Amino acid sequence: MGAERALLACAALALAACERVETPLPIVGTLERDRIELVAEANEPIVDIFVTEGDAVVEGQTVLDLDPSVHATRIARARANRDRAEQRFAELVRGPRQERILEARARVDGAREDLASQRREHERVQSLLERNLASPSDLDRAYSRRELAEAEFERATALLEELLEGTTAEELGQARAALDETEALLAEAEISAARLELKAPRAGIVETLPYEVGERPPRGATVAVLLADSAPYARVYVPEPIRARVTPGLRALIRVDGIAQPFEAEVRFVAADAAFTPYYSLTQRDRSRLSFPAEVVFTGERAQTLPTGVPVEVDFPSIAPPAE
């Protein structure tokens, strides 16, 4: 009995050693394509949908439209502000009109005549006061009127000099900055309005249209999902025992059910963080082990028309298969 127990223990150790060195190939996964999500740029109702699920679209093709009414009024307001700033800038560049200069000259002449009159009146009242024919209060009032006339003459003269000098560089700079600001606001409003027309950024197939015409998706909601019109790739889960040997650029073979000849491929990406293997990806024995999500891309043109979602097996010729 002791010899039999020893033989059984040796057999168990041998089996455990075989499991430790076994290479878990092939690994399995599914064919995937890049998903492109079109999102609503504003909380506006859908007014038109130009495609149906399953349709092929080309780059730049319109998929659906959101209601542009609110954005149209914003564009109109921004354009009016731009026009006003543009006219103000042109006015400052041109300088004051000749009519305004003539009006300012006339005001200076009138203020000069009034000042001369008030000075004469002040002198007259002063002479009357010296002869006791006027009171000191009369002189004070005459003096005040003369001071007001002098201030008005100085103000009119300064205004005329300002018009003759023309627009300053600082005024032109401020007007230029105000015009640039209104142009930027107009461009922003136009960009926002253009984004209400959702277009395919690349060729693909319409997979999902979750909303109908008339519905109002929230801002940022996905309103259409496209599958890129390109060759699929295999999304697989690399078991921990071979992770160190599976690196980007490693040659691979992808086998698809129903197609006898395997497809040439190579590893494009392997995640750095491990994850629990999905239940459908490996054998029952391996499902509880950690694995690393990876993407394996086809290197030829044969896989262009393969359907998305098909299960596949991926093997790595450079990694030795398990010993018989």
FIBAPA-534566 format. One record per residue (C-alpha): residue number from 1; residue in three letters; x, y, z. Coordinates in pm, whole numbers. Layout:
% FIBAPA-534566
> NUM ALA X Y Z;
...
//
This chain:
% FIBAPA-534566
> 1 MET 0 0 0;
> 2 GLY 286 239 77;
> 3 ALA 434 183 -269;
> 4 GLU 96 247 -435;
> 5 ARG 55 576 -243;
> 6 ALA 401 684 -353;
> 7 LEU 320 605 -717;
> 8 LEU -6 801 -696;
> 9 ALA 173 1100 -541;
> 10 CYS 434 1096 -817;
> 11 ALA 160 1080 -1080;
> 12 ALA -19 1376 -924;
> 13 LEU 301 1581 -917;
> 14 ALA 369 1493 -1280;
> 15 LEU 20 1603 -1383;
> 16 ALA 57 1930 -1189;
> 17 ALA 389 1994 -1357;
> 18 CYS 231 1932 -1697;
> 19 GLU -43 2184 -1617;
> 20 ARG 215 2441 -1512;
> 21 VAL 411 2419 -1838;
> 22 GLU 111 2382 -2069;
> 23 THR 78 2662 -2320;
> 24 PRO -293 2761 -2335;
> 25 LEU -321 2795 -2715;
> 26 PRO -518 2868 -2918;
> 27 ILE -694 3154 -2744;
> 28 VAL -1040 3259 -2851;
> 29 GLY -1229 3583 -2896;
> 30 THR -1454 3767 -3139;
> 31 LEU -1417 3987 -3443;
> 32 GLU -1473 4356 -3371;
> 33 ARG -1465 4681 -3567;
> 34 ASP -1395 5033 -3449;
> 35 ARG -1716 5191 -3319;
> 36 ILE -1785 5555 -3397;
> 37 GLU -2037 5734 -3177;
> 38 LEU -2209 6051 -3297;
> 39 VAL -2326 6262 -3004;
> 40 ALA -2576 6547 -2978;
> 41 GLU -2399 6883 -2948;
> 42 ALA -2711 7054 -2810;
> 43 ASN -3038 6969 -2640;
> 44 GLU -3246 7014 -2955;
> 45 PRO -3510 6794 -3121;
> 46 ILE -3419 6565 -3412;
> 47 VAL -3579 6703 -3729;
> 48 ASP -3447 6457 -3990;
> 49 ILE -3281 6114 -4001;
> 50 PHE -3136 6032 -4342;
> 51 VAL -3022 5672 -4288;
> 52 THR -3150 5348 -4139;
> 53 GLU -2972 5083 -3938;
> 54 GLY -2753 4870 -4163;
> 55 ASP -2700 5142 -4425;
> 56 ALA -2351 5204 -4558;
> 57 VAL -2238 5566 -4532;
> 58 VAL -1940 5748 -4680;
> 59 GLU -1718 6002 -4510;
> 60 GLY -1897 6336 -4474;
> 61 GLN -2247 6197 -4537;
> 62 THR -2520 6353 -4321;
> 63 VAL -2670 6104 -4077;
> 64 LEU -2926 6325 -3898;
> 65 ASP -3012 6687 -3824;
> 66 LEU -3101 6860 -3498;
> 67 ASP -3332 7163 -3495;
> 68 PRO -3122 7474 -3585;
> 69 SER -3384 7742 -3498;
> 70 VAL -3231 7864 -3172;
> 71 HIS -2880 7869 -3317;
> 72 ALA -3003 8065 -3620;
> 73 THR -3115 8351 -3394;
> 74 ARG -2780 8344 -3214;
> 75 ILE -2601 8371 -3546;
> 76 ALA -2820 8665 -3649;
> 77 ARG -2746 8848 -3323;
> 78 ALA -2374 8778 -3348;
> 79 ARG -2370 8898 -3710;
> 80 ALA -2547 9224 -3615;
> 81 ASN -2292 9290 -3339;
> 82 ARG -2010 9220 -3583;
> 83 ASP -2155 9464 -3837;
> 84 ARG -2190 9738 -3575;
> 85 ALA -1831 9694 -3458;
> 86 GLU -1712 9690 -3819;
> 87 GLN -1886 10020 -3897;
> 88 ARG -1750 10181 -3581;
> 89 PHE -1398 10076 -3673;
> 90 ALA -1441 10214 -4026;
> 91 GLU -1569 10541 -3880;
> 92 LEU -1262 10580 -3660;
> 93 VAL -1029 10496 -3946;
> 94 ARG -1192 10762 -4166;
> 95 GLY -1175 11023 -3892;
> 96 PRO -1424 11303 -3810;
> 97 ARG -1650 11435 -4083;
> 98 GLN -1590 11781 -4224;
> 99 GLU -1936 11891 -4109;
> 100 ARG -1847 11818 -3748;
> 101 ILE -1526 12019 -3779;
> 102 LEU -1717 12317 -3921;
> 103 GLU -1972 12290 -3640;
> 104 ALA -1691 12287 -3382;
> 105 ARG -1533 12596 -3540;
> 106 ALA -1866 12775 -3520;
> 107 ARG -1898 12688 -3153;
> 108 VAL -1549 12822 -3085;
> 109 ASP -1634 13148 -3263;
> 110 GLY -1956 13182 -3065;
> 111 ALA -1782 13106 -2737;
> 112 ARG -1512 13366 -2821;
> 113 GLU -1771 13633 -2889;
> 114 ASP -1959 13550 -2569;
> 115 LEU -1638 13562 -2367;
> 116 ALA -1549 13901 -2509;
> 117 SER -1899 14027 -2425;
> 118 GLN -1883 13898 -2067;
> 119 ARG -1541 14056 -2017;
> 120 ARG -1673 14393 -2131;
> 121 GLU -1974 14356 -1905;
> 122 HIS -1751 14274 -1609;
> 123 GLU -1538 14582 -1675;
> 124 ARG -1850 14801 -1706;
> 125 VAL -1997 14681 -1374;
> 126 GLN -1660 14729 -1207;
> 127 SER -1646 15092 -1326;
> 128 LEU -2003 15148 -1203;
> 129 LEU -1909 15008 -863;
> 130 GLU -1618 15254 -839;
> 131 ARG -1869 15536 -892;
> 132 ASN -2111 15383 -645;
> 133 LEU -2361 15314 -923;
> 134 ALA -2357 14933 -874;
> 135 SER -2346 14699 -579;
> 136 PRO -2073 14442 -501;
> 137 SER -2322 14162 -571;
> 138 ASP -2366 14295 -925;
> 139 LEU -1992 14272 -972;
> 140 ASP -1988 13916 -838;
> 141 ARG -2257 13812 -1085;
> 142 ALA -2070 13969 -1374;
> 143 TYR -1751 13797 -1266;
> 144 SER -1928 13457 -1253;
> 145 ARG -2072 13504 -1602;
> 146 ARG -1725 13589 -1731;
> 147 GLU -1576 13275 -1574;
> 148 LEU -1847 13058 -1728;
> 149 ALA -1784 13212 -2067;
> 150 GLU -1411 13142 -2036;
> 151 ALA -1479 12776 -1943;
> 152 GLU -1715 12732 -2240;
> 153 PHE -1459 12884 -2475;
> 154 GLU -1189 12647 -2349;
> 155 ARG -1421 12345 -2386;
> 156 ALA -1518 12438 -2742;
> 157 THR -1151 12497 -2832;
> 158 ALA -1048 12158 -2690;
> 159 LEU -1323 11980 -2885;
> 160 LEU -1212 12144 -3208;
> 161 GLU -850 12046 -3145;
> 162 GLU -960 11686 -3079;
> 163 LEU -1145 11672 -3411;
> 164 LEU -853 11826 -3598;
> 165 GLU -613 11577 -3435;
> 166 GLY -824 11282 -3553;
> 167 THR -852 10930 -3408;
> 168 THR -577 10819 -3172;
> 169 ALA -390 10490 -3203;
> 170 GLU -540 10376 -2873;
> 171 GLU -896 10433 -2999;
> 172 LEU -821 10241 -3318;
> 173 GLY -673 9954 -3115;
> 174 GLN -980 9931 -2894;
> 175 ALA -1212 9934 -3196;
> 176 ARG -1002 9667 -3369;
> 177 ALA -1016 9446 -3059;
> 178 ALA -1393 9491 -3030;
> 179 LEU -1433 9392 -3396;
> 180 ASP -1214 9083 -3352;
> 181 GLU -1421 8979 -3051;
> 182 THR -1749 9003 -3241;
> 183 GLU -1604 8808 -3533;
> 184 ALA -1489 8532 -3296;
> 185 LEU -1834 8514 -3135;
> 186 LEU -1994 8490 -3480;
> 187 ALA -1758 8211 -3583;
> 188 GLU -1833 8025 -3259;
> 189 ALA -2209 8052 -3322;
> 190 GLU -2168 7927 -3679;
> 191 ILE -1957 7630 -3566;
> 192 SER -2216 7536 -3304;
> 193 ALA -2491 7552 -3566;
> 194 ALA -2292 7343 -3812;
> 195 ARG -2251 7071 -3551;
> 196 LEU -2628 7025 -3542;
> 197 GLU -2585 6848 -3874;
> 198 LEU -2425 6521 -3770;
> 199 LYS -2205 6371 -4041;
> 200 ALA -2013 6046 -4064;
> 201 PRO -1644 6119 -3987;
> 202 ARG -1544 5816 -4194;
> 203 ALA -1702 5547 -4409;
> 204 GLY -1887 5278 -4220;
> 205 ILE -2209 5094 -4148;
> 206 VAL -2491 5237 -3937;
> 207 GLU -2526 5003 -3640;
> 208 THR -2764 5183 -3405;
> 209 LEU -3003 5479 -3418;
> 210 PRO -3142 5500 -3062;
> 211 TYR -3366 5806 -3121;
> 212 GLU -3656 5886 -3355;
> 213 VAL -3751 6207 -3536;
> 214 GLY -3910 6449 -3291;
> 215 GLU -3729 6319 -2985;
> 216 ARG -3500 6555 -2793;
> 217 PRO -3179 6376 -2689;
> 218 PRO -2987 6538 -2403;
> 219 ARG -2664 6717 -2480;
> 220 GLY -2383 6463 -2512;
> 221 ALA -2616 6167 -2575;
> 222 THR -2517 5915 -2843;
> 223 VAL -2762 5955 -3133;
> 224 ALA -2595 5719 -3381;
> 225 VAL -2334 5442 -3374;
> 226 LEU -2130 5351 -3683;
> 227 LEU -1901 5057 -3743;
> 228 ALA -1591 5161 -3935;
> 229 ASP -1573 5036 -4294;
> 230 SER -1242 4861 -4249;
> 231 ALA -1110 4514 -4178;
> 232 PRO -1214 4383 -3835;
> 233 TYR -973 4288 -3562;
> 234 ALA -982 4006 -3311;
> 235 ARG -1045 4100 -2951;
> 236 VAL -899 3823 -2738;
> 237 TYR -785 3760 -2382;
> 238 VAL -424 3650 -2338;
> 239 PRO -382 3407 -2044;
> 240 GLU -123 3495 -1785;
> 241 PRO 112 3198 -1864;
> 242 ILE 195 3341 -2210;
> 243 ARG 150 3713 -2143;
> 244 ALA 525 3782 -2128;
> 245 ARG 570 3636 -2478;
> 246 VAL 273 3810 -2643;
> 247 THR 383 4162 -2738;
> 248 PRO 279 4411 -3009;
> 249 GLY 405 4300 -3349;
> 250 LEU 400 3927 -3267;
> 251 ARG 289 3720 -3569;
> 252 ALA -43 3542 -3526;
> 253 LEU -288 3322 -3713;
> 254 ILE -662 3380 -3689;
> 255 ARG -899 3094 -3765;
> 256 VAL -1262 3166 -3846;
> 257 ASP -1531 2899 -3837;
> 258 GLY -1632 2796 -4188;
> 259 ILE -1310 2919 -4351;
> 260 ALA -1041 2653 -4391;
> 261 GLN -742 2877 -4453;
> 262 PRO -624 3077 -4148;
> 263 PHE -564 3451 -4177;
> 264 GLU -225 3614 -4125;
> 265 ALA -230 3868 -3843;
> 266 GLU -20 4039 -3578;
> 267 VAL -72 4168 -3227;
> 268 ARG -157 4539 -3219;
> 269 PHE -215 4596 -2849;
> 270 VAL -200 4414 -2517;
> 271 ALA -342 4574 -2204;
> 272 ALA -104 4634 -1915;
> 273 ASP -370 4559 -1654;
> 274 ALA -507 4210 -1608;
> 275 ALA -877 4134 -1604;
> 276 PHE -1093 3835 -1529;
> 277 THR -1142 3633 -1843;
> 278 PRO -1501 3638 -1975;
> 279 TYR -1674 3304 -1934;
> 280 TYR -1695 3245 -2310;
> 281 SER -1329 3310 -2388;
> 282 LEU -1141 3008 -2251;
> 283 THR -1196 2650 -2145;
> 284 GLN -1371 2568 -1821;
> 285 ARG -1038 2509 -1651;
> 286 ASP -902 2850 -1756;
> 287 ARG -1205 3069 -1692;
> 288 SER -1108 3157 -1337;
> 289 ARG -762 3279 -1433;
> 290 LEU -655 3636 -1494;
> 291 SER -590 3738 -1853;
> 292 PHE -495 4048 -2050;
> 293 PRO -724 4200 -2315;
> 294 ALA -550 4222 -2653;
> 295 GLU -623 4322 -3012;
> 296 VAL -492 4120 -3306;
> 297 VAL -520 4280 -3650;
> 298 PHE -525 4118 -3993;
> 299 THR -225 4189 -4216;
> 300 GLY -388 4097 -4550;
> 301 GLU -691 4206 -4751;
> 302 ARG -888 3881 -4720;
> 303 ALA -1056 3979 -4395;
> 304 GLN -1213 4302 -4524;
> 305 THR -1562 4151 -4559;
> 306 LEU -1567 3932 -4249;
> 307 PRO -1873 4002 -4032;
> 308 THR -1847 4162 -3689;
> 309 GLY -1911 3945 -3383;
> 310 VAL -1792 3613 -3528;
> 311 PRO -1601 3395 -3278;
> 312 VAL -1240 3320 -3374;
> 313 GLU -937 3128 -3252;
> 314 VAL -596 3294 -3243;
> 315 ASP -266 3106 -3240;
> 316 PHE 94 3230 -3224;
> 317 PRO 329 3013 -3434;
> 318 SER 637 3133 -3248;
> 319 ILE 500 3010 -2919;
> 320 ALA 539 2636 -2884;
> 321 PRO 218 2433 -2855;
> 322 PRO 168 2205 -2554;
> 323 ALA 368 1885 -2553;
> 324 GLU 183 1565 -2641;
//
